[in-house]
Amino acid sequence: MADVQLKKRGYIWAISAGFNAALAAIFAKFFSSLVIKYGLVVLCNVVMWGCYVNSLRALSSLQATVTNFAANFLSSGFAGLFLFHESLSFRWFAGALSITIGVVILSKSSVDKKVSTD
């Protein structure tokens, strides 16, 4: 049961990392003051790396990376749609669905633990 809670926390950290990466790009577009813009971008990236490292403590590097990427991709796409009124094609939604299905498949896969022979 503890392993399930650990993995759940790992996915929350990975999704948070992806969301913060997208947030950095959003802040870069929203603010005109260079000091504020770069300050927020650096802050979001530091938070993103912290979240990503925490996700690696609970998940395999593959699961953490793919989940982080999917959260970043989806957050960036929907931010473009809702905040910047960009159009998203059917192909984008098909790709987003494929990525989401891939993340679900990878999250259900079992990852063998390496046994140290030292």
C-alpha positions as CSV (number, residue, x, y, z in Angstrom):
1,M,0.0,0.0,0.0
2,A,2.9,2.4,0.8
3,D,4.3,1.7,-2.7
4,V,1.0,2.8,-4.3
5,Q,1.0,6.1,-2.3
6,L,4.6,6.7,-3.2
7,K,3.8,6.3,-6.9
8,K,0.8,8.5,-6.6
9,R,2.9,11.2,-5.1
10,G,5.5,10.7,-7.8
11,Y,2.9,11.3,-10.5
12,I,1.7,14.4,-8.7
13,W,5.2,15.7,-8.6
14,A,5.8,14.9,-12.3
15,I,2.5,16.7,-13.3
16,S,3.5,19.7,-11.2
17,A,6.8,19.8,-12.9
18,G,5.2,19.8,-16.3
19,F,2.7,22.5,-15.3
20,N,5.5,24.7,-14.0
21,A,7.5,24.3,-17.2
22,A,4.4,25.5,-19.1
23,L,3.9,28.3,-16.6
24,A,7.4,29.6,-17.3
25,A,6.5,29.9,-21.0
26,I,3.2,31.6,-20.2
27,F,5.0,34.2,-17.9
28,A,7.5,34.8,-20.7
29,K,4.7,35.8,-23.0
30,F,2.6,37.8,-20.5
31,F,5.0,40.2,-19.0
32,S,6.8,43.0,-20.8
33,S,9.2,44.0,-18.0
34,L,12.3,42.0,-18.5
35,V,13.1,41.8,-14.8
36,I,9.7,40.4,-13.9
37,K,9.6,38.1,-17.0
38,Y,13.0,36.5,-16.3
39,G,12.5,36.4,-12.6
40,L,9.3,34.4,-13.0
41,V,10.7,32.2,-15.7
42,V,13.7,31.3,-13.5
43,L,11.4,30.8,-10.4
44,C,9.1,28.5,-12.4
45,N,12.1,26.5,-13.8
46,V,13.6,26.1,-10.3
47,V,10.3,24.9,-9.0
48,M,9.9,22.6,-12.0
49,W,13.3,21.0,-11.4
50,G,12.5,20.5,-7.7
51,C,9.2,18.8,-8.6
52,Y,10.9,16.7,-11.3
53,V,13.6,15.5,-8.9
54,N,11.0,14.6,-6.3
55,S,9.1,12.6,-9.0
56,L,12.3,10.7,-9.7
57,R,12.4,9.5,-6.1
58,A,9.1,7.6,-6.6
59,L,9.0,6.7,-10.3
60,S,11.3,5.3,-12.9
61,S,13.0,8.0,-15.0
62,L,10.9,6.9,-18.0
63,Q,7.6,7.3,-16.1
64,A,8.6,10.7,-14.6
65,T,9.9,12.1,-17.9
66,V,6.9,11.0,-20.0
67,T,4.4,12.3,-17.4
68,N,6.3,15.6,-17.1
69,F,6.3,16.0,-20.9
70,A,2.6,15.1,-21.2
71,A,1.6,17.6,-18.5
72,N,3.8,20.3,-20.1
73,F,2.4,19.6,-23.6
74,L,-1.2,19.6,-22.4
75,S,-0.8,22.7,-20.2
76,S,0.9,24.6,-22.9
77,G,-1.7,23.7,-25.5
78,F,-4.6,24.6,-23.4
79,A,-2.9,27.8,-22.2
80,G,-2.5,28.7,-25.9
81,L,-6.2,28.0,-26.5
82,F,-7.7,29.8,-23.6
83,L,-5.2,32.5,-22.8
84,F,-3.8,33.4,-26.2
85,H,-6.8,32.3,-28.4
86,E,-4.6,30.1,-30.5
87,S,-6.4,27.5,-32.6
88,L,-5.8,23.8,-32.0
89,S,-6.4,21.4,-34.8
90,F,-7.9,18.0,-34.7
91,R,-4.5,16.6,-35.2
92,W,-3.3,18.3,-32.0
93,F,-6.2,16.7,-30.0
94,A,-5.4,13.3,-31.6
95,G,-1.8,13.7,-30.6
96,A,-2.7,14.8,-27.1
97,L,-5.0,11.8,-26.7
98,S,-2.2,9.5,-27.9
99,I,0.2,11.0,-25.5
100,T,-2.3,10.6,-22.6
101,I,-2.9,7.0,-23.5
102,G,0.8,6.3,-23.7
103,V,1.3,7.8,-20.2
104,V,-1.5,5.7,-18.8
105,I,0.1,2.5,-20.4
106,L,3.5,3.4,-19.0
107,S,2.1,4.2,-15.6
108,K,0.5,0.7,-15.4
109,S,3.7,-1.0,-16.5
110,S,5.8,-2.7,-13.9
111,V,9.3,-1.5,-13.7
112,D,11.8,-4.0,-12.3
113,K,14.1,-2.8,-9.6
114,K,17.8,-3.1,-10.3
115,V,19.6,-5.5,-7.9
116,S,23.0,-4.3,-6.8
117,T,25.7,-6.8,-7.2
118,D,28.3,-4.8,-5.3
